[in-house]
């Protein structure tokens, strides 16, 4: 899914997202029925797609644009569709830390252990401030 030479993301049916992708290009791919866009009015736009199925792995992804340039992508993965109706009642710190471990294992299988590339970096972490775990791609 992640090309470590270029930073390109490949989805089903040969749909690709390149580090240079414009927001309109990502929208045109129609990767998800659930799409949300937030324009913060300060040059930042966050575009989120949910339950993107890639060979039985489901992704919730947020694309972060600043001044029309893709700066980063944050995503979470699961081996079954995300329940969009769950809230904080299912949250637990230990569970989030276990998700970060799962994400790191997934990245190891996808890319190996190197997380720094000519096109940017990729990390899987637990962030106590946001109370969540995710994988983050940052483009140069």
KAJOFEN-V559560 format. One record per helix or strand of 2 or more residues. SS is the DSSP state (2 for helix, 1 for strand). FROM is the first residue (numbers start at 1). LEN is the number of residues. Records with the same first field share a line. If there is no record, write none. Layout:
BEGIN
SS->FROM-LEN ; FROM-LEN
END
This chain:
BEGIN
1->9-2 ; 16-2 ; 34-6 ; 44-11 ; 57-10 ; 69-10 ; 116-2 ; 120-8 ; 132-8
2->12-3 ; 23-7 ; 88-3 ; 93-19
END
